[in-house]
Amino acid sequence: MTAYFVFDADENLVTERIYFDQLTIVKQLIGGLDKRNPADLIKLGRAVIGILAMSGEAPDERLTATAPWAE
């Protein structure tokens, strides 16, 4: 994860942007599962279904309607 804080000339916080790597989070969630264990395979299937269900959504408008960078 990285976080960027943008300040204006008067040192007022203008924007905070946070970025994180979703693939690393997924790898950590499913990395501990034993792929030979039937119970863990069910958990893995549910995780994949959940990830796919979230991937088709449009991003929250508040995340895409940010103010342009001004110098």
C-alpha positions in Angstrom: 0.0 0.0 0.0 1.1 3.5 -0.7 -0.5 6.8 0.4 0.1 10.1 -1.2 -0.7 13.4 0.5 -0.9 16.6 -1.6 -0.6 19.9 0.1 -1.1 23.4 -1.2 1.3 26.4 -0.8 -0.1 27.1 2.7 0.5 23.5 3.8 -3.2 22.6 3.8 -4.1 19.1 2.9 -5.6 19.1 -0.6 -5.8 15.4 -1.5 -5.1 12.0 0.0 -4.8 9.1 -2.4 -4.3 5.6 -1.3 -3.3 2.8 -3.7 -3.0 -0.9 -2.8 -2.1 -4.1 -4.7 -5.3 -6.3 -4.8 -3.4 -9.3 -6.2 -1.2 -9.4 -3.1 -4.2 -9.4 -0.8 -5.8 -12.3 -2.8 -2.5 -14.3 -2.6 -2.4 -13.8 1.1 -6.0 -14.8 1.6 -5.7 -18.1 -0.4 -2.0 -18.8 0.1 -2.6 -20.7 3.3 -5.2 -23.1 1.8 -4.3 -26.7 1.2 -5.3 -27.3 -2.4 -5.5 -31.1 -1.8 -8.0 -30.7 1.1 -11.6 -30.8 -0.1 -12.8 -28.3 2.5 -10.1 -25.8 1.5 -11.1 -26.3 -2.2 -14.6 -25.2 -1.3 -13.2 -22.1 0.5 -11.1 -21.4 -2.6 -14.1 -21.6 -4.8 -16.1 -19.3 -2.6 -13.2 -16.8 -2.6 -13.0 -16.9 -6.4 -16.7 -16.3 -6.7 -16.5 -13.4 -4.3 -13.6 -11.8 -6.1 -15.3 -12.2 -9.5 -18.5 -10.7 -8.1 -16.7 -7.6 -6.9 -14.6 -7.2 -10.1 -17.5 -6.2 -12.3 -18.7 -3.2 -10.2 -18.1 0.3 -11.3 -15.8 2.3 -9.0 -17.4 4.6 -6.5 -17.9 8.0 -8.1 -16.2 9.7 -5.2 -13.0 7.9 -6.2 -13.1 9.0 -9.8 -14.4 12.6 -9.5 -11.3 14.1 -7.9 -10.1 17.6 -8.4 -7.5 18.1 -11.0 -3.9 18.8 -10.0 -3.2 22.5 -9.8 0.2 24.2 -9.3 
